[in-house]
Amino acid sequence: MIFRGLAKLFLIAICPLLFVASARAAGDDALMERLVRSYPEFLMGHEGNELIWKDGTRMLFDDGKRDKEFETLLNAPSIRDMFYAPYLSGKVTAAPDINSDPGRVRYEPFFIKMYGDCRKGETSRTLVDVVWLPKKWGKMIKMTRVNGVAEQLSKISRELDQLPATYDSYLIPPAGTVNCRVIEGTKRMSAHGSATAIDIAQKHANYWRWTKPDSKGRYPYRNQIPAEIVEIFEKHGFIWGGRWYHYDTMHFEYRPELLNSDGVRSEVKKQEP
Protein backbone atom coordinates (compact mmCIF):
# COMPACT_ATOMS: atom_id res chain seq x y z
CA MET A 1 0.00 0.00 0.00
CA ILE A 2 2.81 2.38 0.86
CA PHE A 3 4.51 1.57 -2.43
CA ARG A 4 1.31 2.21 -4.38
CA GLY A 5 0.85 5.50 -2.60
CA LEU A 6 4.37 6.62 -3.39
CA ALA A 7 3.96 5.55 -7.02
CA LYS A 8 0.75 7.54 -7.26
CA LEU A 9 2.42 10.62 -5.81
CA PHE A 10 5.31 10.17 -8.24
CA LEU A 11 2.93 10.02 -11.21
CA ILE A 12 1.06 13.10 -9.97
CA ALA A 13 4.37 14.98 -9.71
CA ILE A 14 5.86 13.88 -13.01
CA CYS A 15 2.80 14.08 -15.30
CA PRO A 16 2.85 17.90 -15.53
CA LEU A 17 6.56 17.75 -16.38
CA LEU A 18 5.92 15.19 -19.11
CA PHE A 19 3.13 17.38 -20.47
CA VAL A 20 5.42 20.43 -20.58
CA ALA A 21 8.20 18.42 -22.25
CA SER A 22 5.74 17.04 -24.81
CA ALA A 23 4.33 20.51 -25.54
CA ARG A 24 7.82 21.93 -25.88
CA ALA A 25 8.82 19.15 -28.32
CA ALA A 26 5.68 19.79 -30.37
CA GLY A 27 6.45 23.50 -30.39
CA ASP A 28 10.01 22.87 -31.53
CA ASP A 29 8.77 20.59 -34.30
CA ALA A 30 6.48 23.38 -35.48
CA LEU A 31 9.35 25.86 -35.54
CA MET A 32 11.63 23.49 -37.43
CA GLU A 33 8.85 22.78 -39.91
CA ARG A 34 8.45 26.50 -40.39
CA LEU A 35 12.13 26.75 -41.31
CA VAL A 36 11.83 23.86 -43.77
CA ARG A 37 8.85 25.55 -45.44
CA SER A 38 10.67 28.88 -45.59
CA TYR A 39 13.94 27.57 -47.05
CA PRO A 40 13.04 24.58 -49.27
CA GLU A 41 16.14 25.08 -51.45
CA PHE A 42 18.33 23.96 -48.57
CA LEU A 43 16.34 22.12 -45.89
CA MET A 44 14.74 18.71 -46.42
CA GLY A 45 13.33 18.06 -42.95
CA HIS A 46 14.05 17.62 -39.27
CA GLU A 47 14.49 14.76 -36.84
CA GLY A 48 14.62 14.93 -33.08
CA ASN A 49 16.53 18.08 -32.18
CA GLU A 50 18.19 18.50 -35.58
CA LEU A 51 17.48 20.25 -38.85
CA ILE A 52 18.43 18.13 -41.87
CA TRP A 53 19.96 19.91 -44.86
CA LYS A 54 19.72 18.58 -48.39
CA ASP A 55 23.47 17.93 -48.45
CA GLY A 56 23.07 15.61 -45.43
CA THR A 57 24.32 18.09 -42.84
CA ARG A 58 22.55 17.96 -39.49
CA MET A 59 22.38 21.15 -37.45
CA LEU A 60 21.40 21.31 -33.77
CA PHE A 61 18.18 23.27 -33.27
CA ASP A 62 18.03 23.76 -29.50
CA ASP A 63 21.05 24.04 -27.21
CA GLY A 64 18.88 23.28 -24.18
CA LYS A 65 19.72 26.52 -22.40
CA ARG A 66 16.77 28.49 -21.04
CA ASP A 67 16.21 31.96 -19.58
CA LYS A 68 19.14 33.49 -21.43
CA GLU A 69 20.12 37.07 -20.80
CA PHE A 70 19.27 39.31 -23.74
CA GLU A 71 22.91 39.89 -24.72
CA THR A 72 23.49 36.12 -24.67
CA LEU A 73 20.56 35.67 -27.03
CA LEU A 74 22.16 38.10 -29.45
CA ASN A 75 25.75 36.89 -29.16
CA ALA A 76 25.42 33.14 -28.52
CA PRO A 77 22.01 31.99 -29.77
CA SER A 78 20.72 28.63 -30.87
CA ILE A 79 18.52 28.33 -33.94
CA ARG A 80 15.54 28.01 -31.61
CA ASP A 81 16.42 31.34 -30.02
CA MET A 82 15.71 33.11 -33.31
CA PHE A 83 12.02 32.62 -32.43
CA TYR A 84 12.34 34.00 -28.89
CA ALA A 85 9.91 36.86 -29.64
CA PRO A 86 6.89 36.70 -31.95
CA TYR A 87 6.91 38.87 -35.04
CA LEU A 88 3.58 40.71 -35.10
CA SER A 89 2.47 42.12 -38.43
CA GLY A 90 -0.17 44.78 -38.94
CA LYS A 91 -0.36 48.44 -38.05
CA VAL A 92 1.87 49.51 -35.15
CA THR A 93 -0.40 50.59 -32.32
CA ALA A 94 2.07 50.45 -29.42
CA ALA A 95 5.79 50.51 -28.79
CA PRO A 96 7.47 47.07 -28.77
CA ASP A 97 8.07 45.44 -25.40
CA ILE A 98 11.51 45.91 -23.85
CA ASN A 99 14.08 43.74 -25.66
CA SER A 100 11.47 42.37 -28.05
CA ASP A 101 13.48 42.37 -31.29
CA PRO A 102 12.09 39.58 -33.50
CA GLY A 103 14.72 39.03 -36.18
CA ARG A 104 17.74 40.58 -34.49
CA VAL A 105 18.70 37.19 -33.07
CA ARG A 106 20.46 35.35 -35.88
CA TYR A 107 22.26 32.01 -35.68
CA GLU A 108 25.13 32.93 -37.97
CA PRO A 109 26.17 29.40 -39.13
CA PHE A 110 22.63 28.82 -40.39
CA PHE A 111 22.67 31.85 -42.67
CA ILE A 112 26.29 31.44 -43.77
CA LYS A 113 25.49 27.90 -44.95
CA MET A 114 22.77 29.28 -47.22
CA TYR A 115 24.15 32.63 -48.36
CA GLY A 116 27.90 32.19 -47.95
CA ASP A 117 30.41 34.15 -45.90
CA CYS A 118 30.94 37.64 -47.27
CA ARG A 119 34.29 37.82 -45.47
CA LYS A 120 35.49 35.05 -47.80
CA GLY A 121 33.98 36.62 -50.91
CA GLU A 122 31.30 33.92 -51.16
CA THR A 123 28.26 36.19 -51.09
CA SER A 124 29.47 38.29 -54.03
CA ARG A 125 29.10 35.30 -56.37
CA THR A 126 25.35 35.20 -55.82
CA LEU A 127 24.56 38.89 -56.43
CA VAL A 128 22.18 39.99 -59.15
CA ASP A 129 20.77 43.37 -60.19
CA VAL A 130 17.35 44.57 -59.08
CA VAL A 131 15.82 47.70 -60.58
CA TRP A 132 14.65 49.86 -57.70
CA LEU A 133 11.36 51.64 -58.48
CA PRO A 134 11.56 51.20 -62.28
CA LYS A 135 9.37 54.18 -63.17
CA LYS A 136 10.38 56.63 -60.46
CA TRP A 137 14.11 55.93 -59.99
CA GLY A 138 15.15 53.07 -62.26
CA LYS A 139 18.65 52.45 -60.91
CA MET A 140 20.20 49.09 -60.07
CA ILE A 141 20.80 47.74 -56.60
CA LYS A 142 22.38 44.39 -55.70
CA MET A 143 20.75 41.50 -53.87
CA THR A 144 21.42 37.77 -53.57
CA ARG A 145 19.54 35.42 -55.87
CA VAL A 146 19.68 32.66 -53.22
CA ASN A 147 16.26 31.63 -51.86
CA GLY A 148 14.67 33.90 -54.46
CA VAL A 149 15.48 37.00 -52.38
CA ALA A 150 16.24 39.20 -55.40
CA GLU A 151 13.05 38.00 -57.09
CA GLN A 152 10.98 38.95 -54.05
CA LEU A 153 12.66 42.35 -53.84
CA SER A 154 11.83 42.94 -57.51
CA LYS A 155 8.18 42.31 -56.73
CA ILE A 156 8.37 44.70 -53.80
CA SER A 157 10.03 47.32 -55.99
CA ARG A 158 7.29 47.15 -58.61
CA GLU A 159 4.55 47.43 -56.01
CA LEU A 160 6.21 50.34 -54.23
CA ASP A 161 6.53 52.03 -57.61
CA GLN A 162 2.73 52.17 -57.79
CA LEU A 163 2.35 54.14 -54.55
CA PRO A 164 1.51 57.86 -54.78
CA ALA A 165 4.37 60.36 -55.07
CA THR A 166 3.98 61.26 -51.38
CA TYR A 167 5.81 58.01 -50.55
CA ASP A 168 8.83 58.69 -52.75
CA SER A 169 10.94 60.42 -50.11
CA TYR A 170 10.75 57.30 -47.92
CA LEU A 171 12.13 55.14 -50.71
CA ILE A 172 14.48 57.24 -52.88
CA PRO A 173 17.39 56.95 -52.81
CA PRO A 174 17.78 53.69 -50.91
CA ALA A 175 20.49 53.81 -48.25
CA GLY A 176 22.05 50.48 -49.23
CA THR A 177 21.80 46.74 -49.65
CA VAL A 178 25.02 44.68 -49.72
CA ASN A 179 27.61 45.64 -47.13
CA CYS A 180 30.04 43.16 -45.58
CA ARG A 181 30.24 44.72 -42.13
CA VAL A 182 29.48 44.08 -38.49
CA ILE A 183 26.47 45.64 -36.80
CA GLU A 184 27.30 48.96 -35.17
CA GLY A 185 28.56 48.53 -31.62
CA THR A 186 28.87 44.71 -31.91
CA LYS A 187 31.03 41.95 -33.38
CA ARG A 188 28.06 40.31 -35.11
CA MET A 189 27.76 40.29 -38.88
CA SER A 190 24.98 42.38 -40.36
CA ALA A 191 22.28 40.83 -42.54
CA HIS A 192 23.56 43.21 -45.21
CA GLY A 193 26.63 40.96 -45.42
CA SER A 194 24.48 38.11 -46.72
CA ALA A 195 22.85 40.46 -49.28
CA THR A 196 19.40 39.78 -47.83
CA ALA A 197 18.67 43.25 -46.44
CA ILE A 198 17.87 46.72 -47.72
CA ASP A 199 17.81 50.08 -45.99
CA ILE A 200 15.32 52.41 -47.65
CA ALA A 201 15.83 56.20 -47.77
CA GLN A 202 17.40 57.66 -44.63
CA LYS A 203 15.48 60.94 -44.70
CA HIS A 204 12.65 59.67 -42.50
CA ALA A 205 14.58 56.96 -40.65
CA ASN A 206 14.70 56.49 -36.89
CA TYR A 207 17.30 54.38 -35.12
CA TRP A 208 17.49 53.54 -31.43
CA ARG A 209 21.17 54.49 -31.18
CA TRP A 210 20.28 58.02 -32.29
CA THR A 211 17.94 58.38 -29.29
CA LYS A 212 18.78 59.01 -25.65
CA PRO A 213 17.14 56.65 -23.13
CA ASP A 214 14.66 58.09 -20.66
CA SER A 215 15.09 58.26 -16.89
CA LYS A 216 14.24 54.55 -16.60
CA GLY A 217 16.83 53.55 -19.21
CA ARG A 218 14.23 52.81 -21.87
CA TYR A 219 14.52 53.95 -25.46
CA PRO A 220 11.44 55.90 -26.58
CA TYR A 221 9.96 54.40 -29.73
CA ARG A 222 9.96 56.53 -32.88
CA ASN A 223 8.80 55.77 -36.41
CA GLN A 224 7.90 57.72 -39.54
CA ILE A 225 7.64 54.88 -42.10
CA PRO A 226 4.10 54.48 -43.49
CA ALA A 227 2.31 51.19 -42.87
CA GLU A 228 1.65 50.81 -46.61
CA ILE A 229 5.39 50.42 -47.29
CA VAL A 230 5.86 47.93 -44.46
CA GLU A 231 2.90 45.84 -45.61
CA ILE A 232 4.33 45.42 -49.10
CA PHE A 233 7.70 44.25 -47.77
CA GLU A 234 6.15 41.82 -45.31
CA LYS A 235 3.89 40.32 -47.98
CA HIS A 236 7.05 39.16 -49.77
CA GLY A 237 8.96 37.71 -46.81
CA PHE A 238 10.85 40.75 -45.49
CA ILE A 239 10.65 41.70 -41.83
CA TRP A 240 10.88 45.31 -40.67
CA GLY A 241 13.28 46.76 -38.09
CA GLY A 242 10.56 49.12 -36.96
CA ARG A 243 8.96 46.25 -35.03
CA TRP A 244 11.96 46.05 -32.68
CA TYR A 245 12.42 47.65 -29.29
CA HIS A 246 15.93 48.47 -30.59
CA TYR A 247 14.31 49.89 -33.70
CA ASP A 248 15.88 50.55 -37.09
CA THR A 249 12.98 51.79 -39.17
CA MET A 250 14.67 51.99 -42.55
CA HIS A 251 15.83 48.36 -42.31
CA PHE A 252 14.13 45.38 -44.01
CA GLU A 253 15.54 41.87 -44.32
CA TYR A 254 14.40 38.58 -45.81
CA ARG A 255 13.26 36.32 -42.94
CA PRO A 256 10.17 34.44 -44.11
CA GLU A 257 10.36 31.98 -41.19
CA LEU A 258 9.36 34.78 -38.81
CA LEU A 259 6.34 35.75 -40.86
CA ASN A 260 4.96 32.19 -40.96
CA SER A 261 3.60 32.56 -37.45
CA ASP A 262 2.15 29.65 -35.49
CA GLY A 263 2.13 31.32 -32.09
CA VAL A 264 5.03 29.34 -30.61
CA ARG A 265 7.21 31.22 -28.15
CA SER A 266 10.55 30.41 -26.50
CA GLU A 267 11.31 30.93 -22.82
CA VAL A 268 13.40 34.05 -22.37
CA LYS A 269 14.56 35.81 -19.25
CA LYS A 270 12.89 39.19 -18.88
CA GLN A 271 15.24 42.02 -17.99
CA GLU A 272 15.48 45.76 -18.08
CA PRO A 273 17.89 47.26 -20.66
Buried (B, 14 or more C-beta within 10 A) or exposed (E): EEEEEEEEEEEEEEEEEEEEEEEBEEBBBBBBBBBBEBBEEBBEEBEEBBBBBEEEEEBBBBBEBEEBEBEBBBEEBBBBBBBBBBBEBEEBEEBBEBBBBBBBBBBEEBBBBBBBBBEEEEBBEBBBEBBBBEEBBEEEBBBBBBBBBBBBBBBBBBBBBEBEEEBBEBBBBBBBBBBBEEBEEEEBBBBBBBBBBBBBBEEBBBBBEEEEEEEEEEBEBBBEBEEEBBBBBBBBBBBBBBBBBBBBBBBBBBBBBBBBBEEBEBEBEEEEE
